[in-house]
Amino acid sequence: MSIDAPENPQPTPPVPPDGDGTSPWGLRDFRLLWVGRVIAVLAIQIQSSALLWQVYTIARREHPIEQASLYLGLVGLVQFLPLLAFTLPAGEMADRRDRKGTVALSIAVEGGCALAFLAMAIHGSPPLWGLLSVAATFGAARAFLAPASQAFLPMVVGRKALPAAIAAQSIAFQTGAIAGPALGGLIVGINTPLAYGVAGVLFAVGLGCFLAIRTSGQPARSEQPMGRLTAVREGLAYVWNTKIVLGAISLDLVVVMLAGVALLTPIFARDILHVGALGFGLLRAAFGVGALVMALYLSRRPITRRGGLWMFAAVAVFGVCTLVFGLSKVAWLSALVLFVGGAADMISVNIRQTLIQLATPDHMRGRVSSVSMLFIGASNELGEAYSGVMVRLLGPIGAAVFGGVGALASTGLWSWMFPGLRKADRLD
């Protein structure tokens, strides 16, 4: 089964004059976008590492492991609720207003959040409600950032270079995702306020790179103007009726929510593996290293056939790695399965993003990206809240084992529910 372009494509943004080739690297604006993304992701990961470690440390002063884990879950929940409230309207706005301006403002707000975390950390042990309030503001900024930035990418590189640009953006993300947790763990081990300060500086540099981009972010006007609520409904209807897109993003939602181990790493690092803040950073980095290695491989040898089978196989491997991580009592084995899990996750992400991009007309890219972001946000932030509850009920080991088994069961169920996704073949 192949992914076909829509029969009646709508007006698309102008292709950059030098974007006629298949490689985006010759474009100055893409290089700035790529560097800015690496720096911004690095800042996010450093800030996230500091926040998780700080919240868990404060909570453990008064509560046992199971109860302290609930506070880690709250970090994810307070970031998900703004995503739930604002992501769909943000997607509609990305198809109507200047995408470049939206991205710049969102990055500026994220930098402001880093400064707020810094101010609270300097004054010693801040109240948990204060940290959670700033985390909620950060989640709101992300709700507007993701749809606008994903819809802006085709405007920078043009359609022919888009597949290579998507792979390159994945490499950019994983580069920051690898270095960020390791660097964040190292800096937190020295001084928590320093980690927030470094994140704030990196947000400023990333914003500078983005502002230097010359490409206009104003989307093309649709030939059939519609109300905002109607536009949001149209985006939701498109995702619902395009079963390949629905199956891909919903599988990611369920599996990452069940088997994601981001929230569990500080618990395992401190209280099970006993490797401290630096070990916590290295565990988080192991997942990103595996993803980066796979992203580099896929950039040279992309999967073009049997995409559906490859995606389901990768999700199953991800579930097995979560199961082994929960049972491991040795740090090197835990790091190894996180590495393999990261590689498997990158295969799944690469195929899912390719399917969504090929199946989505340009004039709906912002709205479809917002729906995808809502699912991803649910799988990550809401998944952290879910993991906190499961740790409270089953303990950290039981939560990881349950998640791994649940991911394997979901893989089989989705393979049966979405046969078109399973049979998806060509990805070119």
Number of C-alpha atoms within 10 A of each C-alpha: 15 16 18 10 12 12 7 7 11 16 14 18 19 14 15 17 10 13 22 14 15 16 16 24 17 13 17 17 21 23 15 18 23 23 17 23 25 23 25 28 24 29 33 25 25 31 28 21 29 29 24 19 24 20 22 22 16 16 19 16 9 10 13 11 17 19 18 22 29 21 23 27 24 22 26 28 26 22 28 28 19 21 28 20 13 18 28 29 19 26 30 28 21 32 25 19 17 16 26 24 15 21 25 19 15 21 23 16 17 27 26 18 24 27 20 18 26 21 15 16 21 14 9 10 12 16 12 16 9 12 19 22 15 20 27 21 18 24 25 24 25 25 29 27 25 24 32 31 21 21 26 25 21 24 24 29 30 23 20 16 18 23 23 18 24 20 20 21 21 23 24 23 22 28 23 24 26 25 24 30 30 25 21 35 29 22 22 24 18 13 14 24 23 18 28 33 21 19 32 27 17 23 27 20 18 27 23 15 20 23 17 12 17 12 16 16 23 17 23 16 15 14 9 6 10 11 9 13 11 12 21 23 14 17 21 17 12 17 22 13 10 13 16 23 23 19 22 25 23 15 24 25 21 21 24 25 26 29 27 23 26 19 25 22 23 28 23 25 21 17 13 16 19 16 17 15 23 20 22 26 29 26 29 30 29 26 28 30 22 23 30 25 17 21 27 16 11 17 18 10 9 18 17 11 15 16 26 26 16 19 25 23 16 22 27 23 22 28 31 21 24 27 25 18 27 21 15 18 15 12 18 12 14 22 20 18 24 27 24 22 27 27 25 26 25 28 23 23 21 21 19 22 20 18 23 22 19 19 19 23 18 23 21 23 24 29 31 29 29 32 22 26 23 24 21 22 26 25 27 25 25 26 28 30 27 22 31 29 21 23 25 19 13 16 17 27 21 17 25 28 23 19 26 29 17 18 29 22 14 20 22 12 12 18 18 12 13 16 14 15 25 22 16 20 19 15 18 14
